[in-house]
Structures are given as C-alpha cells and as structure tokens.
Amino acid sequence: MDSESLVFALEFSRTRLLGTLDAIEKSGQDVAKVLAWRPGPGRAHIAWQAMHCAATHDRYLNVGILQGSAKDQELVANFGGGSTPSDANVPTLAVIRQKLAANYNPLKKFASEQTPQSLLRQVPAPGGKTRSVAEAIVLLTWHEAHHQGQIHLTWNLYKAAHGVA
C-alpha cells in the first residue's frame, strides 16, 4: 500500500459525501429540515451521519493512530461512535462542512506523508487487536463511504416522503 493510493481513496469518498450535501443544499428544500429528518424512529438524521464522519476522523487519527487525544472533544462526545443522535443538536450545513474539513484535512495530510514502512506500523484496534496504519486509513475510507450511503439513502427517503422529485 502506498500513500498516494490511500489519499486517492480518501478523496474519492469525500467527493461523494460533499456531492450529496451539495445536492441537498441546491434542492430548494428547507435544508435545516432535511438535515434533521429521521427516516424512522431511532434512526440517525443526515446531520448526525455527516458529523459522525468528522468525529471519527478526529478520533481515529488523533487517538487511534497518533496515540494522543481527540482535538475536538465536544464533537467526538456528541457525534462519535456510541453517541446517540439528538434532535436538539442538529448543526447547520455550514457547521457540518467546517467540521468535515477541519478533521479531514489533517487526516489527508498525515496519509500523504506516510512511507511504505510507516504504513506498516501497528496501531491499537478494538478488542485488544492491532491493525496497520494503512489498514486504519482504508477503514476510514470505507467508514465515510458507508455513512455517505446512509446519508444518500436518507435523502432519497426524505424526497419520497415529501413528494420531492
């Protein structure tokens, strides 16, 4: 695995996520209403899904890979894995974009600076296991694509429920 391929994969996933957010913004719908809409009881709204991507980048890079602390503790507490989506905490699209960029850019920079040897370094993984830095970055690429798919599906369900073409 090489850093150039990892950055390409990160960029590919990020472009799709931002494209869906752009489509929501340009839809003519009440963006705040779309971001807060839940596809069913107990399901996460679009804003939580997007902020979860930002929180996961912070936690995986700064805690998991670099073995430090999350840079944005509030973001991780409200939107990280294990948090509960809240109808009282629905950020605006501008805040979502800012948090996504603030946590993506350091990850992208880190990935681009890695050598083939540093990508092999083992870092902690759940269950007392380890994974390589390269595997951790691939996991983050998959994670963002996974949640982008959930955002896309939720957006499609919103449109269907509200008669939006």
C-alpha positions as CSV (number, residue, x, y, z in Angstrom):
1,M,0.0,0.0,0.0
2,D,1.2,3.5,-0.8
3,S,0.2,6.9,0.5
4,E,-0.8,8.2,-3.0
5,S,-3.4,5.4,-3.3
6,L,-4.7,6.0,0.2
7,V,-5.2,9.7,-0.4
8,F,-6.9,8.9,-3.7
9,A,-9.4,6.7,-1.9
10,L,-10.0,9.3,0.8
11,E,-10.6,11.9,-1.8
12,F,-13.0,9.7,-3.7
13,S,-15.1,9.1,-0.6
14,R,-15.0,12.7,0.4
15,T,-16.1,13.9,-3.0
16,R,-19.2,11.7,-2.9
17,L,-20.1,12.9,0.6
18,L,-19.7,16.6,-0.3
19,G,-21.7,15.9,-3.6
20,T,-24.7,14.7,-1.6
21,L,-24.5,17.7,0.7
22,D,-24.3,20.0,-2.3
23,A,-27.4,18.3,-3.8
24,I,-29.3,18.9,-0.6
25,E,-28.3,22.5,-0.5
26,K,-29.3,23.1,-4.1
27,S,-32.6,21.2,-3.8
28,G,-34.7,24.1,-2.9
29,Q,-35.8,22.3,0.2
30,D,-35.6,23.7,3.8
31,V,-32.0,22.5,4.4
32,A,-32.4,22.6,8.2
33,K,-35.5,20.4,7.9
34,V,-33.7,17.9,5.6
35,L,-30.6,17.7,7.9
36,A,-32.8,17.0,10.9
37,W,-35.2,14.5,9.3
38,R,-35.1,10.9,10.5
39,P,-36.1,8.0,8.2
40,G,-37.7,6.2,11.2
41,P,-37.8,6.0,14.9
42,G,-34.4,5.8,16.5
43,R,-32.6,6.3,13.1
44,A,-29.9,9.0,12.7
45,H,-30.6,12.2,10.8
46,I,-28.3,13.4,8.0
47,A,-26.6,16.0,10.2
48,W,-25.6,13.3,12.7
49,Q,-24.3,11.0,10.0
50,A,-22.1,13.7,8.5
51,M,-20.8,14.9,11.8
52,H,-20.1,11.3,12.8
53,C,-17.7,11.2,9.8
54,A,-15.9,14.3,11.1
55,A,-15.8,12.9,14.7
56,T,-14.5,9.5,13.5
57,H,-11.6,11.2,11.6
58,D,-10.6,13.1,14.7
59,R,-10.7,10.1,17.0
60,Y,-9.1,7.6,14.6
61,L,-6.2,9.9,13.6
62,N,-5.5,11.6,16.9
63,V,-6.4,8.9,19.4
64,G,-6.0,5.6,17.4
65,I,-3.1,6.3,15.1
66,L,-1.2,9.1,16.8
67,Q,-2.0,7.8,20.4
68,G,-3.0,11.3,21.6
69,S,-6.3,13.0,22.4
70,A,-9.1,14.0,20.2
71,K,-8.7,17.6,19.0
72,D,-12.4,18.3,19.3
73,Q,-13.7,16.6,22.4
74,E,-17.2,18.0,22.1
75,L,-17.5,16.8,18.5
76,V,-16.4,13.3,19.5
77,A,-18.7,13.2,22.5
78,N,-21.8,14.4,20.5
79,F,-21.2,12.5,17.2
80,G,-18.5,9.8,17.8
81,G,-19.2,6.1,17.9
82,G,-21.5,5.2,20.7
83,S,-23.2,8.7,20.8
84,T,-26.9,9.0,20.4
85,P,-28.3,11.3,17.6
86,S,-30.2,14.2,19.2
87,D,-33.0,16.2,17.7
88,A,-31.8,19.1,19.9
89,N,-28.3,19.0,18.4
90,V,-28.7,19.4,14.6
91,P,-25.8,21.5,13.2
92,T,-26.2,23.8,10.2
93,L,-24.8,22.8,6.8
94,A,-22.1,25.4,7.3
95,V,-21.0,23.9,10.6
96,I,-21.1,20.4,9.1
97,R,-18.8,21.5,6.2
98,Q,-16.5,23.3,8.6
99,K,-16.1,20.2,10.9
100,L,-15.7,17.8,8.0
101,A,-12.9,20.0,6.6
102,A,-11.3,20.6,9.9
103,N,-11.0,16.9,10.6
104,Y,-10.4,15.6,7.1
105,N,-7.5,17.9,6.2
106,P,-5.2,16.7,8.9
107,L,-6.0,13.1,8.1
108,K,-5.3,13.7,4.4
109,K,-2.0,15.4,5.2
110,F,-1.0,12.6,7.5
111,A,-1.8,10.0,4.9
112,S,0.1,11.8,2.2
113,E,3.3,12.0,4.4
114,Q,3.5,8.3,5.1
115,T,6.2,6.0,3.7
116,P,5.6,2.3,2.8
117,Q,7.4,1.5,6.1
118,S,5.3,3.8,8.3
119,L,2.1,2.5,6.8
120,L,3.0,-0.9,8.2
121,R,3.3,0.4,11.8
122,Q,0.7,-1.4,14.0
123,V,-1.8,0.7,16.0
124,P,-4.4,-0.4,18.5
125,A,-7.7,-1.7,17.2
126,P,-10.9,-2.8,19.0
127,G,-10.8,-6.0,21.0
128,G,-7.2,-5.7,22.0
129,K,-6.1,-6.3,18.5
130,T,-3.9,-4.2,16.2
131,R,-4.0,-3.1,12.6
132,S,-1.5,-1.3,10.3
133,V,-1.7,2.4,9.8
134,A,-2.6,1.6,6.1
135,E,-5.5,-0.6,7.3
136,A,-6.7,2.2,9.6
137,I,-6.8,4.7,6.7
138,V,-8.6,2.2,4.5
139,L,-11.1,1.6,7.3
140,L,-11.7,5.4,7.5
141,T,-12.3,5.5,3.7
142,W,-14.8,2.6,4.0
143,H,-16.4,4.2,7.0
144,E,-17.1,7.5,5.3
145,A,-18.4,5.7,2.2
146,H,-20.7,3.7,4.5
147,H,-22.2,6.8,6.1
148,Q,-22.3,8.7,2.8
149,G,-24.5,5.8,1.6
150,Q,-26.7,6.2,4.7
151,I,-26.9,10.0,4.0
152,H,-27.8,9.4,0.4
153,L,-30.5,6.8,1.3
154,T,-32.0,9.2,3.9
155,W,-32.0,12.0,1.4
156,N,-33.9,9.8,-1.1
157,L,-36.3,8.7,1.6
158,Y,-36.9,12.3,2.6
159,K,-37.6,13.2,-1.0
160,A,-40.0,10.3,-1.4
161,A,-41.8,11.1,1.9
162,H,-42.2,14.8,0.9
163,G,-43.0,14.5,-2.8
164,V,-39.8,15.9,-4.0
165,A,-38.7,14.9,-7.5
